[in-house]
């Protein structure tokens, strides 16, 4: 049985929506992008959502809007995908890495220890779709002692008066926090709509704007939308109208817009996302049932109190093994044509960041999470037979490797 890790969900409704875009004669930013933004706003409850061409581009845009400069610091987890750190670097600031908790997400205590007068933003990451402890994080940045440390270096920061919290929600569209879907827990949340995500546009992202007063999120949406189109005063859809050719460039923008042909994929998916999310939850529950019988299995947290996962990836961890044993288990699994993954290699272990002076020994929990973790397939196309085959394959691979040691 050949089981890929994360194929896109493409059904007849997706094909029909994309075909409609192609036949319309308009495939770049236009009505389908607007429709997808409206669906994301409806799902997440955010005040405004701006679709862009990737999570990374969206994060760079937001940090540049915030006004970060060389010498400014942005706190991120050491245990995340490289895009979280690269966005900070491309915006001109310095990533300050914080260690993880046992739930894989960034530790709030580690955030507190990392805050300095140079801290301008915090980017927590919802690993595998599990929401961070946003109540604690948002309370932290409001503490009088923490606000007193804050030293703004831009007009936006002056207006904000505290550290800005930008949620890396790349994995967590559809997760729940306090009986609401993800997207409104922080000042700004950014979804990824990349090919392997729960909702995809092949490549893409969505910036969810929840800035507090005195900020105007409608005005901010218009400002960021302009920046995403090179600060051109007319988008291509408007400019293509008869007699509408004249435009101006009013600032230093970037090319970050999403195209309609991409938005069409996500539009068809998000309209049936309740069904897709139920299927992902079914797979999680089946894995939980099967692995709970194994004393060596550490199951991912998927529902606790007022937090519920988006069931993006099943992050199984294996108790009391080494990184080398984990790698051997993955090799054994692959012999049965089951594709698995690891979320993530901690940033300090990657050449770029190691050469910058980051040291994995400073992030012991991030390393333990990584060394013990195997990400299992989780997507609506997996029926129960395939889920059980994956679980059986993992269990047999564990037994083979441990018995050979």
N, C-alpha and C positions, 0 to 999 in steps of 0.2 A: 504494500500500500504506500503510495507516494503522497506525502502530505507537505505542501509548501508552508512557509512560515506565516506570510501575511499577504495573500493575493487581494487585489481590490474587489469590492462588491459591485459587480456590473450585471444588472438585470435589464429587462426590456424597458423599464421606465427610464433608466439612465441612458440607454441607447436612443430612446425616443427624444429625450430632452436635448441631447447633444446633436442629434439629427436636425431637430427644430432650429437650433442655433446655426448650424451649417447652412440650412436652407434659407434662413432669414437674410443671408447676405451680410450679416454683421457678427463678427467673431471676437472682436476685442471688447474693451470695457463698454458696457451698455446696459440694457434692461435686465439681463439675467444676473449680472453682478448685483444690481440694485435689489432684485428679488431675493438673492441669497443673503444679502445683508439684512433684509427684513426678516427672513426666517431665523437667522442667528440671533437677532434682537428678540424675537418672540420666544425662542428656546431658552436663551440665557437670562433674559430680563434686563440686559444691559441697556443703557440709555441710547447709545449709538454704536454700531459696528461698522468698521471699514475693512473691506476685503483687499488684500495685497497679494503679492506674488510669492511670499514665503513668510514663515514665522521669523526668520532671521532678519529679513528686510524690515518687517514691521517693528521688531525690537530696536534696530538701528535708528529707524525714524523716530520712535518714541524717545529714545535716549538723547538724540540730537535736539528734538523739540524741548526736552527738559533742560538742555544746555550744558551737559557734562563737558568738562575740559580736561586736558592733561593734568594729572595730580588729583583729580576727583576719583573716588572709589565707589564701586558698586559691588555689594555682597551677593555672591552666588553660591550654590552648593558645589562641593568638590565632586560630588557624584551626580553627573548629568551629562547630556550630550554636549559636544564641543560648541554647538551654535550658541548656547547661553553665554559662554565666555567670549566667543568671537564677536558677537554683537556689541559687547562692552568695549572690546578693543577697537573695532571699526568706528565706534562712536567717539573714541578718543580718551576713554577713561581706563582705569585699572581694575581688573577683576580681583576681588578679595574672596578667597574660597573659605567656606565654612564646612564643618564635618556634618555627617548625617546622623539621624536617629535610627533606631532599629526597624522603623517602618519604611526605610529607604529614603524618606524625605529629609530635607534640611532640618537640623536641630535648632530650635528657637534659642536654647542656651548658647549654642555656638554663634548664632547671629549676634546675640547680645555682646559676646566677647569680641566680636569682629568690628563693632561700631567704633568709629573715630570721628573727629571733626571733619574729616575728608569724605565721610560716607554721604552719598547723595541719593542712592536708591538701593533697594533690595529686590532681588529677583528670585523668589522661591520657585521650585519646580515640582509639579504634581507627577511624581514618578509613576509610570504605568497607569495613570489616571486616578491615583489615590490623592485626594485633596490634602494639602498641608494644613497645619493648625493656624488658620488665618485669624481666628479670634485672638490668639496669643500674639501673633505677629503685628496685627493692626493695633493692639493695645500697647505693644512695645514701642512703636514709633510715636505714640501719643504721650508716653511718660514724660513728665516735666524735665527729668534729668537728661533724657535722650534728646528732647527738643532743644534743650539748652546747649547741647553739644553741636547742634546743626549749624553749619556755616554755608549759606547759599552762595553760589558763584554765578547765578544767572537771574534774570528777571522772573522767569517761571518759578525757580526755586524760592525766590523772595516771596512771591505770591503764595506758594505752597506752605512755607513756614515749617516744614518738617521733611523727614526722609520720605520719598515716594516709594510705594510698593507696587511692583509690576509683576503680576502672576504669570509665570511661564506655564500656560495651560495647554502646551503642545499636545499632551496626551488626554486632556480631561474634558473635552466637550461632552456633555451629558452626565458628568459626575454630579453628585448632589452635595450641597452644604446647607445645613439648616433648612431643609425642606424646599430648597430652590436649586435649580440647575446651576452649574458652575458658570462664572463669567462676571459676577458682581461682588466678589468677596474683597477685592482690593481696588486701588485707584485705577489701574488699567490691567486687563487680562489679555493675553494674546494666544489664540488657538492656532495650531498647525492643521493644515488641510492637505498635508503631503500624502503620497500614494499609499502609505501603510497605515494611515490614521483611521479612526472610526468613521469619520466623514471625510471624503477626499475630493479635491479638485485637480488631482494629479500632482500639481505643485500649487501651494497657496497658503494663506494664513488670514486671520481676521483679528483686528484690534478692537477690543471691547472697552469703551470709554465710560468710566464711572467716577470721574474727578469730582471732588467735593466743591462746594461753594467756596470762593466766588467764581470758580471756573464754570464756563458755559460749554457743555459737552457737544451741543449742536454746532457751536462756533468752532470748537476744536476739531470736530469731524470734518468740517469744511476746510479748515487749515491743513489738516493732514492729507485730505484727499487732493488738495492742490499740490502739496509737496510730493505726493506719490505720482504725479503726472508732470514732473519737471517744473513745477510752478507755472505751468501754462494755463492761461486764463480761460481757455476753451478745451474741453476734452475732445477726443477724436470724433465721437458720436455727434457732438454739436457742430464741430468744425466742418463735418462732411455735408451739412445741410447747404442747399443752394444759397450762395451769397454769404456764407458764414466762415469764410476762409481766414479772416484777419484775427490775430491773437497777439498776446503779449507774454513775456516771461517776467514775472514779478519777484522772483526770489531764487535761491539756490535749492532746487528740488532734486529729486532722484526718480529713476524709472522703476516704480514699485507696484504698478497697478495690476489687477487681475483681469484676465480676458474672459469674455462671455462663454467661449467654448469650454473653458475650464470650469467656470461657475456652474454650467449646466450639469456637470457630473454631480457636484455637491448639492445642487438644488434638488435633483431627483432623490438623492440619498437622504437628505435631512428631512424631507417630507414623509419618509417612512422610518425615521430614526427610532421611534419608540419600539417598533418591531425588531430592528437591528440590535438595539440595546438589550431587549429581553433575551435574544438569542445568545448574546455575549454572556449575560448573567447565567443562563442555563449551562453554558460551557464551564464557567467558573465553578458553579455549584457541583457539577459532575466531577471536575478535577478535585475539588475539596473533599467530596465523598470518597474518592479513590485514594488520595494521598493521605488523608487523615488516619488511615490504617497503618501507615509507615512511620515508625518512631523517629526516623532520620529526617522526615520532611517538615520544613517550616513553611506553613501556608501563608500566602500574601493576605494582608488585611484588605477586605473588600467592603465591609459594612461595620461601622462602629459609631454608636451614638447618633449624632446628626450628620455624619459623613458617610458617603457611599461612592464607591469607585465608578468610573466609566467603563470598567472591565476591558481596558485596552489591551493589556498583556498580562498573562499569568506568570508572575515572577516567583517561581518556586525556588526556595533555598534549601540547601542540603546541610544538615548539621554535622559539625566536626569533620570536615574534609579540608584538604588543601586546594589551592588554586590548580595545581597540577592534576589532582584527582578529578576536580570538576571538568577540566579540559578533556581528560580521558573519558569521562562519562559522556560528554558531548560527542566525542569521536565514535564511541560505541553506539550512541543513538543514531548517528548519521548512517550507520550501516543498514538500518532498517528503512532508509529513505524518509525519515522524519526530520524536517528542518526546524532547528531551535536557534536561539540567539542568547545574547547576554546584554542586559540593560543595567549599567553601562560600564565601560572601562573608565575608571575615575580620571578626571582631567590631569592630575599630577603625574599619571603614568604615561601620558602621551608626550611624544618628543617635544612638540612646540612648547608646552607648558613646563615640562621638566627643565628644558633649556632656559626658561625664564626664571627658574629658581624655586618653583613649587615642588614640594617633597611629599610623597604619599605617606611617609611616616608621621606627618602632622595630621593625618586624617584616618585614624585607625578604624573607625566604624565604617567609613566609606569603603575602605579596602576589604573589611570582612564581608560587607554586603555583596561586593563584586565577586570575591573569591568563591562564595557559596551559591551564587545565583545562576539559574538557567531559565530563560524566558521561553514559555511554551506557546504554541499557536492558539489563537483565540479570535475567531471570526465567524460570522453567521453561517457560512457555507459548511462548517464542520458539523456533521450529524453525530449522534451519540456513539455510534460504532467507531468513528474515527477518533473521537475524544478518548474513548477507552483504549484504542490502539496506541495512541500517543502515551497515555499514562502507563500502560503495560510495558511499552518500549523503554520508558524512563526507568521504571522499577527494575526491569531486567538488566539494563545498562549499569545501574547503581550496583546491583548484586554482583555482576561480572567484574567490575572494576575493584570493588572492595574485597571480594573473595580472592582476587589475584594479588593483592598487596601483601 
